[in-house]
């Protein structure tokens, strides 16, 4: 793998190349997300030895949104184990949008934990003695990935809470099927809170690097998840992490990754580094257009595709 200096130079060039790219638009279905500056653009890298760098709008903050899903999946795996998670959600691509209800009534469970229904299921599995205790535990674990305190963006949380009718419908359908148990409102609230955690690009790169480093944050040296579950998380990210672009992403880029409609993408190069890109303009599937371009070029430049056996250029 090339040196940190080489990769930093490459990403500086890619940042310059793709800053003028203005295709796509900010997300609108969550009102608060429409306020994002569409021209913000940041790239961050964290290596498993703890070194790293950030290029661009380093102070920009955004919410995790669906980038929280692999991290909450990890918490669910750690809580109830692989067999229970597989029984309640599975790992298959859906072919439908991330908030779709198609087939859920017939199958009775989500096909994977990267769609909203699946993420509501994994959130429902998080432990705690009360709603507040569950939230504190979730936030503490997310902090272990980020390398610093996870903070809630209250404005985004409240905006999502007001506009979550579709997710409510998913949650109550899952309840009727016996796929989730307990207080549906509490589970849904916890799910919305995980999506509304505020981060910067370096924190997201730290989370990716934690997965690249077998579950240990390379900055804090704190373990966030057992190495036992790293494979599960990365496989699901590779197969289902990029909404309905996931198949093409796996074919062309081949880096386990997850995107979020705030405009973020984080990717994991196992044993090497975590990469994060933030830029709010989204394509038709909900993926950052600049983020897609950066990851595609970086993967080709250094043969980062998980199945590419060639040495890096």
N, C-alpha and C positions, 0 to 999 in steps of 0.2 A: 504494500500500500504506500502511496506517495507520502511525503512529509507534510506536516501541518502547514508549513510555509507554502508549499506547492498548492495545496488545496485552498488555502486562503487566497492566494493569487488568482486561482481559477474562479473562485466564487466572487471575488471583486469584479472580475471581468464579466461574469454572468449577471451580476447586479447592474452593472453599467449597460449591458446589452438589453436586459429585459425591463429596466425602469420605464422606457417609453411605451411598453406594451400596455394598451388600454382597452383590450377586449374584455368582455364580461361586465358584470354589474354587482353591486353589493346586495346582500340578502335583504329581502323586504318582508318576509312572512313573520319575522320577529321585529316589531316596530323599532326597538332601540338599536338594532343592528344597522338600520338605514342611516344612522348618524355617523358611521365610520367614514373616515377620509379615504376615498378610493385610491389615492396615490401613495399611501403608506406602503413601504416595502422593506423588509428586513430578512436577513439570512443569519442563522447562528449554527455553530458546530460545537459539539463537546466530544472530545476523545475519551476513551476508557481510562487513559492515564490522568485525567483531570484537566488537561489543557484544552483550550478552546478560544473562540473568537466570535465576534458579532459584527455584521456589516449592514449599514443602512440606518433605518429609523429605530435605533436601539431602545428608545424610551417608549415606543408604542406599546400599548396594552390592549388586550383583547380577551374574549372569553373562550374557554376550552371547547364548548359545544361538543360535537361528536368526537373530538380528540380525547375526551374523557373516557370514552367507552372501553378502549383496551385496558386502561388503568383500573376501571371499576370491575371489568371482567376479572382482572388479576385478584382483586379483593374478594370477589365472589368465589373464585377457585380456592383461594386460601381459607375461606370460611366453610364452604360445604363440600369442596373436593370436585374433581373432574367428573365423576360419574353423575352426580346430581346436576351439575351445570349442563352436561350433555343431555340428560333426560328432559330438562326444562327448556332448552333452546336449540342446541345443535350447531353445525358449522357450515351448512350449505348456502351458496349464493341464492338470492331470491329472484333476481331478474326484475324486481319491482323497486319503486322509489323507497327511500328510507323510512317514510311514514305510512307506507301502504298497509291496508288491511286485507288485501287480496290473499285468499287462501287460509287466512288465520282462523276463520271460523271452522273450516273443514279439518285443518291439521291439528288445531288446538294448541299449538306452540309456535313461537318464532323460529325461523330457519337458522338464524345466527344472531350473535349478540352485538353486531355492529349496526343493525337497524334499530329504530326506536323501540319497537315492541320487545326485542331481545334485550336492549339496554334497560328497559323498565324491569324486566325479569331479573337481571343481574343486580340492579339496585335494590330490589325487594329482598335479596338474599343477604344484604349487609347486616351485620349484627349490631346490637345495642339495646339498652334497657328502656329507652324512650326516643322520641323523634330527635330531640336535641343531642342525646348521646350518640345516636347513629350518625348524625351530621358531623359531630366532633371527631368521631373515629374516621369517617370518610375523609374529612379535611386533613387530619393528621397523616393519613396514608398518602394522600395526594402531595402533601408537603414533603414527604420522604422522596418522592420522585422529582419534585421541582427543585429541591435543595434549599428551599426557603418557605416561609409561611404561605399557605394557600389562602387567598382572600376572595370573598364573594363580591361580585359586582351587583350591588343591590338593584340598580336601575334595570339591568338586563334580566335579573331574576324576576322582578315584578312584571316586566314586560312579557316574559315568557309565560309566567303564571296566568296572566290575563288572556293569553292567546293560545292556550294549550288544549283546546277542546278535542282536537284529533288525538292527542296523546291520552287524554282522559278516556276517550272512547276505546282506544287500544287497551288501556289498563283495565277497564271494567270488563271488556271482552275476555282478557286473560284471566281475570278473577272468576268469571262465569265458567271458564273451562277448567278451573282448578290449577292453572299454571302458576299463578301467584296466590299467596294467602295473606291474611291479615288486613291491615288498614290501607286501602287503595290510595286514599288521599295522602297518607304519609309517604308511601312508596313513590308516588308521583312527585311530591314535593322534593324528596331527596334526589330524584332523577333530575329535576329542573335545577336544583342547586349545584349538582356536579357539572352541569352544562354551563352554569353561570360563574364558575371560578375564573377569576381574572389572572392572567399571566403575561409575561413578555416573551420574546422569541428565545432568549437564552434559557429561561426556565423550561420552556418546552423542549429545547435541545437537551437539557439536563435529564428530562424524563425519558427521552429517546435513548440517551447514553446509558441510563440505568438499565433499560432492557438489553442494550448491547453488552452491558457489563454483568450479565447473569444476575440481574436484580439488585445490584449494589450501586448506589449513587456514587459516581467517581469523584464528586466534589466533597460531599459530606462523609463518604464511606459508610453511610447508613443503608441497611438492607431494606428494600421496599417490598420485595416479593421473593418467595423461594425460587431457586433455580429450577425446581421441579416443574414449574408452570411456564417458564419462558417459552418453550417450544409451542405450547398451546396458544399463547398470546400472539406470537409472531406468525404462526400459520393462519390464524383467523384474520390478522391484519393484512397479510399478503392476499388472501382470497377474497376478503370482503371489506377492506378498509377504505376504499375510494368510491363508495356509492356505486352507481351503475357503470362506472368507468373501471371497476376493479379488475375485470378480465384483461382488458387492454393494458392496464397498468402492470399487471403481473407479467404479461407477455413482453412488453417493451421496456419497462423500468426494472421490475423484479426486485424491488426493495420493500420489505414489510413496512407499511405506512398506514397512517390514518389522517383523514382530512376533517375539517370542521367548517361550518357555514359562516363562521366569523372571518374566514380567509386564511386559516392556518393548515399546514401539513407538517407532520413530523414522521421521520423515517429512521429505521434502525439498520445499521450495518453491523451484524453480530460480531462481537469481539473487537470491533474497531472504533465505532463512533455513532453518535446520534446527530441527526440533522433536522433543523426546523426552518420553515419559511413562513412568513406572514405577509399577505397582501390581500385586501378585501374583495377585489374584483373576482367574481365566480363565473365558471362556465355553466352550461345547461344542467350539469349533474350536481353542482354545488361545490366544486373543487376550485381552489385558487388558480387562476390562469397563469400567473407568474410563477407560482409554486410548481405547477406541472412542468413548465418550461425548464426551471432550474434543476429539478430532480431528473428530468429526462436527459438533459445535457451532462449532468454530473455522472449519472449512471453509465452513459456511453463513454465518457472521457476516461473513467477509471475502471471500467468493466465491473461495476458494482452489482450487476444482476446476480441474484443469489445462485443461479445455475450457470453462470459464466465461469468457465474454468481457465480462461486466459489470464495471464499476469496483467496487472494494471499498466497502462501506457506510461 
